[in-house]
């Protein structure tokens, strides 16, 4: 249950939120006057979604170190599939359509998330080592 709450639940909530936004009509979404601001949102959302995906995949591979190397590839593929799902759902929502530039922003965000994941893992490993050191000294 702890693994579900720590790794799967954040990813699930992010995925549900993406699907929720994708199925809204154009009238239900805020309008942005600045061109391209929605591309920044796409980039940042998919960066975060990819980090959450990589965390989840990595946690699933903890018992098999050889497969940990595949974490980033799997996370990137899942994020790109979610980008395609996002655009597909938007195409079925009133007043919305597929935007190739959104998919490009999604993909670049996913790529950034994959590239940042090793830094995230390094920081987590440092924090875990520090916590383990402190617990041994008590």
C-alpha positions in Angstrom: 0.0 0.0 0.0 2.9 2.4 0.8 4.3 1.9 -2.7 0.9 2.6 -4.2 0.5 5.9 -2.3 4.1 7.0 -2.8 4.6 6.1 -6.5 1.4 5.1 -8.3 -1.1 7.5 -6.8 0.7 10.8 -7.8 1.1 9.4 -11.4 -2.5 8.3 -11.5 -3.7 11.7 -10.4 -1.6 13.5 -13.0 -2.9 11.1 -15.7 -6.5 11.6 -14.7 -6.0 15.4 -14.6 -4.6 15.3 -18.1 -7.5 13.2 -19.4 -9.9 15.5 -17.6 -8.4 18.6 -19.3 -8.2 16.9 -22.7 -12.0 16.1 -22.7 -13.1 19.7 -21.9 -14.6 21.8 -24.7 -12.9 24.9 -25.8 -15.5 27.0 -23.9 -14.6 25.3 -20.6 -10.9 26.2 -20.7 -9.3 29.5 -19.9 -8.3 31.7 -22.8 -4.7 32.8 -23.1 -3.9 36.0 -25.0 -0.2 35.3 -25.3 0.7 33.1 -28.2 2.6 30.1 -27.2 1.9 30.2 -23.4 -0.1 26.9 -23.8 3.0 25.3 -25.3 4.9 26.2 -22.1 2.1 24.5 -20.0 2.3 21.4 -22.2 6.1 21.3 -21.8 6.0 21.7 -18.0 3.1 19.3 -17.6 4.8 16.5 -19.6 8.1 17.2 -17.8 6.4 16.5 -14.5 4.4 13.6 -15.9 7.5 12.0 -17.2 9.3 12.4 -13.9 6.4 10.8 -12.1 6.3 8.0 -14.7 10.1 7.3 -14.3 9.7 7.2 -10.5 6.9 4.7 -10.8 8.8 2.5 -13.3 12.0 2.7 -11.3 10.2 1.7 -8.2 8.8 -1.3 -10.0 12.3 -2.4 -11.1 13.9 -2.1 -7.7 14.2 -5.9 -7.4 15.8 -6.2 -10.8 18.7 -3.8 -11.2 19.4 -4.9 -14.9 16.0 -3.5 -15.9 16.6 -0.1 -14.2 18.4 1.0 -17.3 15.2 0.7 -19.2 13.4 3.2 -16.9 14.0 6.3 -18.9 13.1 4.7 -22.3 9.9 3.3 -20.8 9.0 6.6 -19.2 9.6 8.5 -22.5 7.5 6.1 -24.5 4.6 6.3 -21.9 4.8 10.1 -21.9 4.7 10.2 -25.7 1.7 7.9 -25.8 0.0 10.1 -23.3 0.7 13.1 -25.6 -0.9 11.2 -28.5 -3.9 10.3 -26.2 -4.2 14.0 -25.2 -4.4 15.2 -28.8 -6.7 12.4 -29.7 -9.1 13.2 -26.9 -8.9 16.9 -27.8 -9.9 16.2 -31.4 -13.2 14.7 -30.0 -13.9 17.7 -27.8 -16.1 20.5 -29.0 -14.1 23.5 -30.3 -10.8 21.7 -30.0 -8.5 20.1 -32.5 -5.2 18.3 -32.8 -2.2 20.6 -32.6 1.1 19.3 -33.8 3.0 22.0 -31.9 1.3 20.8 -28.6 2.6 17.3 -29.3 6.1 18.7 -30.0 5.9 20.6 -26.7 4.7 17.4 -24.9 7.6 15.4 -26.4 10.2 18.0 -25.5 8.8 18.1 -22.0 9.0 14.3 -21.8 12.6 14.4 -23.1 13.5 17.0 -20.4 11.9 14.8 -17.7 13.9 11.8 -18.8 17.1 13.8 -18.9 16.4 15.2 -15.4 15.5 11.9 -13.9 19.1 10.8 -13.1 19.6 14.1 -11.2 16.5 13.4 -9.3 17.6 9.9 -8.5 21.0 11.1 -7.4 19.4 13.6 -5.0 17.0 11.0 -3.6 19.9 8.6 -3.1 21.8 11.3 -1.2 18.8 12.1 1.0 18.2 8.4 1.7 21.9 7.9 2.6 21.8 10.8 5.0 18.6 9.5 6.6 20.2 6.0 7.0 23.3 7.6 8.5 21.3 9.6 11.0 19.2 6.5 12.0 22.4 4.5 12.7 23.8 7.2 14.9 20.7 7.3 17.1 
